[in-house]
Amino acid sequence: MLLWVIGDVGHTGLVDADVVVIGAGALGLSTALHCALAGRSVVVVERLTAGSQASGRAAGLFKSVQADELRTRLARRSIDKAVSFADWAGVPLEVARPGSFLIARTVQHREYLLRELAQSRRWGVDVREASPEQLADGISYYRAGGGEFALWCPEDVYIEEPLSLVRAYLDAYRRHGGVLLENEPVVAITRTYGRATGVETAERSITAPVIVDAAGGWVRQVASLAGAWVPLAPVRHQLLITVPTADVDPADPIARVVDAAVYLRPARGGLMVGGFEADPLPVDPRAQAASFSTDEVPLDPGVLQGLAAEVAAEVPAAGDTPVAELRGGLFTMSPDGRFVLGPVPDLPGLWVASGCNGSGFSSSPAIGEALAGWITSGAAPGGVEALSPGRFGPLPDGALVTHGLWQYAHYYDPVSGTPEAATPAGAPVQD
Ligand SMILES: Cc1cc2nc3c(=O)[nH]c(=O)nc-3n(C[C@H](O)[C@H](O)[C@H](O)COP(=O)(O)OP(=O)(O)OC[C@H]3O[C@@H](n4cnc5c(N)ncnc54)[C@H](O)[C@@H]3O)c2cc1C
């Protein structure tokens, strides 16, 4: 372990650490916690406050059925770690464990779910075909039409308020000696002899042999401070929560109506409704004022009204119950729809934890564990080198955005059910 002088964080000046993490969202905090658990001295530097950006706005959904084996493993490991959080992190975390239904109302989507059923079972997921009666009786807010095909996923869970996971990470991280600096943007990354060796804020310099860029929607800006490039494009995502309604039983399961690209769950006595529009909005924080935050991401209730209309017959509460909260933020989309995790090519010392593609919150327990394992042992655990940023060749910004939008719009699309098909024609993806 390096010289450790961070105890007096109130002072300006020079500080040393083993690992500096830039960004206190779910991915940064999980990575920091797992590095601290491995005995490393860690400083997390956050431009605003912990969890204030994408992570604090997530729907909190965890999903065991994923499009490939590696993501399935990470998703299921994350569910295990979330439900046993107190056992390994020493801090309680409340997790709702109602399971979920995946629902298809078209023949094409039925085929898609059948494929997901077969491959997910092969990868060890507990997922089963649901009978029409099970669907009809299983969710009070969903009025089954009778023609649906549905899968029952008993492993699926959610966290009611996403900030509770952020707080749990933070409590556990601090208990293991981790330091968080808030309201302190990183403004420079130091390079020494071709290595990233530290960060600068307005208040201090921090030297460390490992710098992790976990800056969410700002991940490209932060990488560019070191003259590096990461292949990600931020895209807006939104959800709403209705006022409390008798249509929803708080114990109801999660539902994902895949042909409508809509997800639903109980929330605060009402219903949460979110989904993926066909014409998503890219947002580039680099083109905004330096003060730009998630609060300024433009929200469009019309998008959610349109998605709610798609399920109006089965889920009347989605469209006709007054809205208590509309919120949104940025997904970081990668060209192949998979995480971007590991060492940044051509710049030893700089690592990245990003490419959430809509599931960074729920995969954060396993992603942080894997990245910390890679950093501390020097070897990528469990095949996660397949997620390395080096898998992409150079891509111009325009192509990054095009592929990111494609991935977003095809989130539940049958065409994107296989990793090969998920790569748009011409995308230079190599893994
Ligand atoms: C509405 C919505 C619903 C979602 N629902 C789900 C869901 O149900 N399940 C799921 O798994 N995922 C969901 N997601 C995605 C999930 O929120 C993200 O994948 C996850 O939060 C990403 O975490 P992060 O740590 O990468 O980013 P963030 O939480 O955005 O954290 C990055 C941090 O970096 C900081 N930062 C930026 N620049 C600097 C700098 N220069 N110096 C220091 N700090 C900096 C930012 O201030 C920010 O706090 C949802 C997202 C949205 C917007």
The ligand as a Gaussian input file, in Angstrom:
#p B3LYP/6-31G(d) Opt

LIG

0 1
 C      -34.558000       7.110000     -15.225000
 C      -33.528000       6.030000     -15.159000
 C      -33.920000       4.742000     -14.784000
 C      -32.956000       3.728000     -14.712000
 N      -33.332000       2.498000     -14.261000
 C      -32.395000       1.530000     -14.075000
 C      -32.742000       0.276000     -13.527000
 O      -33.892000       0.004000     -13.181000
 N      -31.779000      -0.659000     -13.385000
 C      -30.487000      -0.417000     -13.745000
 O      -29.649000      -1.289000     -13.600000
 N      -30.107000       0.781000     -14.244000
 C      -31.040000       1.754000     -14.426000
 N      -30.685000       2.959000     -14.938000
 C      -29.276000       3.158000     -15.343000
 C      -28.460000       3.445000     -14.117000
 O      -28.982000       4.544000     -13.427000
 C      -27.025000       3.727000     -14.541000
 O      -26.567000       2.637000     -15.320000
 C      -26.095000       3.849000     -13.351000
 O      -26.651000       4.687000     -12.378000
 C      -24.769000       4.387000     -13.828000
 O      -23.978000       4.645000     -12.715000
 P      -22.675000       5.521000     -12.876000
 O      -21.968000       5.405000     -11.591000
 O      -21.969000       5.104000     -14.121000
 O      -23.192000       6.991000     -13.208000
 P      -23.703000       8.204000     -12.287000
 O      -24.635000       7.746000     -11.244000
 O      -24.195000       9.262000     -13.220000
 O      -22.397000       8.680000     -11.562000
 C      -21.352000       9.335000     -12.223000
 C      -20.845000      10.432000     -11.317000
 O      -19.676000      11.004000     -11.865000
 C      -19.641000      12.355000     -11.459000
 N      -18.704000      13.130000     -12.271000
 C      -18.839000      13.509000     -13.572000
 N      -17.772000      14.248000     -13.951000
 C      -16.935000      14.332000     -12.879000
 C      -15.699000      14.978000     -12.638000
 N      -15.087000      15.708000     -13.585000
 N      -15.139000      14.889000     -11.400000
 C      -15.740000      14.162000     -10.416000
 N      -16.941000      13.538000     -10.598000
 C      -17.519000      13.611000     -11.810000
 C      -21.091000      12.789000     -11.639000
 O      -21.400000      13.965000     -10.917000
 C      -21.837000      11.557000     -11.148000
 O      -22.227000      11.666000      -9.787000
 C      -31.604000       3.998000     -15.033000
 C      -31.227000       5.283000     -15.409000
 C      -32.169000       6.291000     -15.484000
 C      -31.732000       7.664000     -15.878000

